[in-house]
Amino acid sequence: MLSIAFVPSAALVLVALFIGGFLVQQAIQDRDNAESGAVIMAEASRGIASLQRERAVALQAPGTRSATYTAYADRIDTSLSSLREIVRAAPDAEVGYQQTIAVELLTAVEGLDRSDSLAVAGIDDEGRRDYAAAVGAYRSRLDAIAGKLTESSRRTYRDLVASEDWGRFGAVETALSAATPPPVGQEAWRASADVVGRTLGDLTARQIEHSAQLAIDGGRRVLGGALAAASAISLLAGVVMAIAMQLACRLPVPIIRCPSRLEATPPAWSHLVSDYAEKSTLLAHTSRRTGRADLSG
């Protein structure tokens, strides 16, 4: 009985260990993917910032300004596209949502820097269309995502929009788009541009860090849950196996005889006695007479 109970119990334990191991392995992979995505996003944002600095210098050099602008725009757009691929592979909906906000905010900051680089380099008739399009795109994107930021980031953004630097910077953008003289001088314009760019850059970095921390915490939480589930499944299977073995020890063991070893049934004693009596009578008749057996009576 012990062997009969042991085989299915052991199989149950093995299945439980396999399921627990699979859950843990999957959780480890999810955690590693989350951490890797967070690192890639942070590195990509630093790479975009480096390209923006290079573009600002390249646009001031003589030559085909339009081609330079397009080349850097394509390189940065490629980096932003790679970040959107990371968002699609987010481990859960909340992390994906926060990462989407980070990428959109980074895209808006790139639009601001793109237009500002054109303005600093000097806008001709050909570049004015690109400038106006970049200004309109980043402002629309900022308005769309401002309400989705964290509470502290929304407060920072509201303070920025209400500041004199934002108003002064926007007034220059409007004037340049319309090919009219700027309302403020170069020094005041650049000081306001520096405040606006730095503040939005800090908001972007904060949002990227927030989404990265969510991804890392989520991956660790999934791993912890998988370890707990694997332990519970293995423990339950062990308890079931122990109970089955205990029950098997208490059950009576049936005795099964082999049919070939059964003893033959002895002949009936009444039949043996009757046969012996008949033979004795026959011998008695023969000895008294002529030596023949009297078969008549």
C-alpha positions as CSV (number, residue, x, y, z in Angstrom):
1,M,0.0,0.0,0.0
2,L,2.9,2.4,0.7
3,S,4.2,2.0,-2.8
4,I,0.7,2.6,-4.3
5,A,0.4,5.9,-2.3
6,F,4.0,7.0,-2.9
7,V,3.9,7.0,-6.7
8,P,1.0,9.6,-7.2
9,S,2.1,11.6,-4.2
10,A,5.7,11.9,-5.5
11,A,4.3,12.8,-9.0
12,L,2.2,15.6,-7.4
13,V,5.3,17.0,-5.6
14,L,7.3,17.0,-8.9
15,V,4.5,18.8,-10.7
16,A,4.3,21.4,-7.9
17,L,8.1,21.9,-8.0
18,F,7.9,22.3,-11.8
19,I,5.1,24.9,-11.7
20,G,6.8,26.8,-8.9
21,G,10.1,26.9,-10.8
22,F,8.4,28.1,-13.9
23,L,6.6,30.9,-12.1
24,V,9.9,32.0,-10.5
25,Q,11.8,31.9,-13.8
26,Q,9.1,33.9,-15.5
27,A,9.1,36.5,-12.7
28,I,12.9,36.8,-12.8
29,Q,12.7,37.5,-16.6
30,D,10.0,40.1,-16.1
31,R,12.0,41.8,-13.4
32,D,15.1,41.8,-15.6
33,N,13.1,43.2,-18.5
34,A,11.7,46.0,-16.4
35,E,15.1,47.0,-15.0
36,S,16.6,46.8,-18.5
37,G,13.9,49.0,-20.0
38,A,14.4,51.6,-17.3
39,V,18.1,51.7,-17.9
40,I,17.6,51.9,-21.7
41,M,15.1,54.8,-21.3
42,A,17.5,56.8,-19.1
43,E,20.4,56.2,-21.5
44,A,18.3,57.2,-24.5
45,S,17.2,60.5,-22.8
46,R,20.9,61.3,-22.1
47,G,21.7,60.4,-25.7
48,I,19.0,62.8,-27.0
49,A,20.3,65.6,-24.8
50,S,23.8,65.0,-26.3
51,L,22.4,65.2,-29.8
52,Q,20.5,68.4,-29.0
53,R,23.8,70.1,-27.9
54,E,25.5,68.9,-31.0
55,R,22.6,70.3,-33.2
56,A,22.8,73.7,-31.5
57,V,26.4,74.0,-32.5
58,A,26.0,72.5,-36.0
59,L,23.1,74.9,-36.9
60,Q,25.3,77.9,-36.2
61,A,27.9,76.8,-38.7
62,P,27.7,78.1,-42.3
63,G,26.3,75.7,-44.9
64,T,23.1,73.9,-45.6
65,R,21.2,74.6,-42.4
66,S,18.1,72.8,-43.5
67,A,19.9,69.5,-44.2
68,T,21.6,69.7,-40.8
69,Y,18.3,70.3,-39.1
70,T,16.7,67.4,-40.9
71,A,19.6,65.0,-40.1
72,Y,19.5,65.7,-36.4
73,A,15.8,65.5,-36.3
74,D,15.8,62.1,-37.9
75,R,18.4,60.8,-35.5
76,I,16.5,62.0,-32.5
77,D,13.2,60.7,-33.8
78,T,14.7,57.3,-34.2
79,S,15.7,57.3,-30.5
80,L,12.2,58.4,-29.6
81,S,10.8,55.5,-31.6
82,S,13.0,53.0,-29.8
83,L,11.6,54.4,-26.5
84,R,8.1,53.8,-27.7
85,E,9.0,50.2,-28.4
86,I,10.1,49.8,-24.8
87,V,6.7,51.3,-23.7
88,R,4.9,48.6,-25.7
89,A,6.8,45.9,-23.8
90,A,6.0,47.4,-20.4
91,P,5.3,44.7,-17.7
92,D,1.9,46.1,-16.7
93,A,-0.5,48.9,-17.6
94,E,0.5,51.4,-15.0
95,V,4.1,51.2,-15.9
96,G,3.3,51.5,-19.6
97,Y,1.1,54.6,-18.9
98,Q,3.8,56.4,-16.9
99,Q,6.4,55.5,-19.5
100,T,4.2,56.8,-22.2
101,I,3.9,60.1,-20.4
102,A,7.7,60.2,-20.0
103,V,8.2,59.6,-23.8
104,E,5.6,62.2,-24.7
105,L,7.2,64.8,-22.4
106,L,10.6,64.0,-23.8
107,T,9.2,64.5,-27.3
108,A,7.8,67.8,-26.3
109,V,11.1,69.0,-24.8
110,E,12.8,67.9,-28.1
111,G,10.3,70.0,-30.0
112,L,11.1,73.0,-27.9
113,D,14.8,72.5,-28.3
114,R,14.4,71.9,-32.0
115,S,12.6,75.2,-32.5
116,D,14.9,77.1,-30.2
117,S,18.0,75.8,-32.0
118,L,16.6,77.2,-35.3
119,A,15.8,80.5,-33.6
120,V,19.3,80.9,-32.2
121,A,20.9,80.0,-35.5
122,G,18.8,82.5,-37.4
123,I,15.5,81.9,-39.2
124,D,15.2,82.4,-42.9
125,D,12.1,82.0,-45.0
126,E,12.8,78.4,-45.6
127,G,13.3,77.6,-41.9
128,R,10.4,79.6,-40.6
129,R,7.9,76.9,-41.6
130,D,9.9,74.3,-39.7
131,Y,10.2,76.7,-36.7
132,A,6.5,77.4,-36.6
133,A,5.6,73.7,-36.9
134,A,8.0,72.7,-34.1
135,V,6.6,75.4,-31.8
136,G,3.0,74.4,-32.4
137,A,3.8,70.7,-32.0
138,Y,5.6,70.9,-28.7
139,R,3.1,73.4,-27.2
140,S,0.1,71.1,-28.2
141,R,1.9,68.1,-26.7
142,L,2.7,69.9,-23.5
143,D,-1.0,70.9,-23.1
144,A,-2.1,67.3,-23.7
145,I,0.1,65.7,-21.1
146,A,0.3,68.4,-18.4
147,G,-2.8,67.0,-16.6
148,K,-1.3,63.5,-16.6
149,L,1.8,64.3,-14.6
150,T,2.3,63.6,-11.0
151,E,0.9,66.1,-8.5
152,S,4.3,67.7,-7.8
153,S,5.2,67.8,-11.5
154,R,1.8,69.5,-12.3
155,R,2.5,72.1,-9.7
156,T,5.9,72.8,-11.2
157,Y,4.4,73.0,-14.7
158,R,1.7,75.4,-13.5
159,D,4.3,77.6,-11.9
160,L,6.3,77.6,-15.0
161,V,3.4,78.6,-17.3
162,A,2.5,81.4,-14.9
163,S,6.0,82.8,-14.8
164,E,7.4,85.8,-16.6
165,D,10.0,83.7,-18.3
166,W,7.4,81.5,-19.9
167,G,5.5,84.6,-21.1
168,R,8.6,86.3,-22.4
169,F,9.8,83.2,-24.2
170,G,6.4,82.6,-25.8
171,A,6.2,86.2,-27.0
172,V,9.5,85.8,-28.8
173,E,8.3,82.5,-30.4
174,T,5.2,84.2,-31.7
175,A,7.1,87.1,-33.1
176,L,9.6,84.9,-34.9
177,S,6.8,82.7,-36.3
178,A,5.2,85.8,-37.7
179,A,8.4,87.4,-38.9
180,T,8.0,90.4,-36.6
181,P,10.6,92.0,-34.3
182,P,10.9,90.3,-30.9
183,P,9.4,92.2,-28.0
184,V,12.4,91.7,-25.8
185,G,16.2,91.9,-26.2
186,Q,18.5,89.0,-27.0
187,E,19.8,88.7,-23.4
188,A,16.4,88.6,-21.8
189,W,15.1,86.1,-24.4
190,R,18.0,83.7,-23.9
191,A,17.7,83.9,-20.1
192,S,14.0,83.0,-20.3
193,A,14.8,80.2,-22.8
194,D,17.3,78.8,-20.3
195,V,14.8,78.8,-17.5
196,V,12.0,77.2,-19.6
197,G,14.3,74.5,-21.1
198,R,15.9,73.6,-17.7
199,T,12.5,73.4,-16.0
200,L,11.0,71.2,-18.6
201,G,14.1,69.0,-18.7
202,D,13.9,68.5,-15.0
203,L,10.2,67.5,-15.3
204,T,11.2,65.0,-18.0
205,A,14.0,63.5,-15.9
206,R,11.6,63.3,-12.9
207,Q,9.0,61.5,-15.0
208,I,11.5,59.1,-16.5
209,E,12.8,58.3,-13.0
210,H,9.3,57.8,-11.7
211,S,8.3,55.4,-14.5
212,A,11.6,53.5,-14.1
213,Q,11.1,53.1,-10.3
214,L,7.5,51.8,-10.9
215,A,8.9,49.2,-13.4
216,I,11.6,48.1,-11.0
217,D,9.2,47.9,-8.0
218,G,6.7,46.0,-10.1
219,G,9.3,43.5,-11.3
220,R,10.4,42.9,-7.7
221,R,6.8,42.6,-6.5
222,V,6.1,40.0,-9.2
223,L,9.2,38.0,-8.2
224,G,8.2,38.1,-4.6
225,G,4.7,36.9,-5.4
226,A,6.1,34.1,-7.6
227,L,8.4,32.9,-4.8
228,A,5.6,32.9,-2.3
229,A,3.3,31.0,-4.7
230,A,6.0,28.4,-5.5
231,S,6.7,27.9,-1.8
232,A,2.9,27.5,-1.0
233,I,2.4,25.0,-3.9
234,S,5.4,22.9,-2.9
235,L,4.3,23.0,0.8
236,L,0.8,21.9,-0.1
237,A,2.0,19.1,-2.3
238,G,4.3,17.9,0.6
239,V,1.4,17.9,3.0
240,V,-0.8,16.0,0.7
241,M,2.0,13.4,0.2
242,A,2.5,13.0,4.0
243,I,-1.2,12.6,4.6
244,A,-1.5,10.0,1.8
245,M,1.5,8.0,3.2
246,Q,-0.1,8.1,6.7
247,L,-3.4,6.8,5.4
248,A,-1.7,4.1,3.4
249,C,0.1,2.8,6.6
250,R,-3.3,2.5,8.4
251,L,-5.1,0.6,5.8
252,P,-5.4,-3.3,6.2
253,V,-3.3,-5.3,3.8
254,P,-5.5,-7.9,1.9
255,I,-4.1,-11.5,1.7
256,I,-4.4,-13.0,-1.7
257,R,-3.8,-16.8,-2.1
258,C,-2.5,-18.3,-5.3
259,P,-5.1,-20.7,-6.8
260,S,-2.4,-23.2,-7.8
261,R,-1.5,-23.6,-4.1
262,L,-5.0,-24.4,-2.9
263,E,-5.2,-27.9,-1.3
264,A,-7.4,-30.5,-3.0
265,T,-10.7,-31.3,-1.3
266,P,-10.4,-34.8,0.5
267,P,-12.9,-37.4,-0.6
268,A,-16.0,-37.9,1.6
269,W,-15.5,-40.4,4.4
270,S,-18.9,-42.0,4.0
271,H,-18.1,-43.1,0.5
272,L,-14.9,-44.8,1.7
273,V,-16.7,-46.7,4.5
274,S,-19.5,-48.0,2.2
275,D,-16.9,-49.3,-0.3
276,Y,-15.0,-51.1,2.5
277,A,-18.2,-52.8,3.8
278,E,-19.2,-54.2,0.4
279,K,-15.7,-55.7,-0.1
280,S,-15.8,-57.3,3.4
281,T,-19.2,-59.0,2.7
282,L,-18.0,-60.5,-0.5
283,L,-15.0,-62.1,1.1
284,A,-17.1,-63.7,3.9
285,H,-19.5,-65.5,1.5
286,T,-16.6,-66.9,-0.5
287,S,-14.8,-68.4,2.5
288,R,-17.9,-70.4,3.8
289,R,-19.0,-72.1,0.7
290,T,-17.1,-73.5,-2.3
291,G,-14.8,-70.7,-2.7
292,R,-17.2,-68.8,-5.0
293,A,-18.8,-65.7,-4.1
294,D,-22.6,-65.9,-3.7
295,L,-23.7,-63.1,-5.8
296,S,-27.4,-63.7,-5.5
297,G,-27.9,-62.5,-2.0
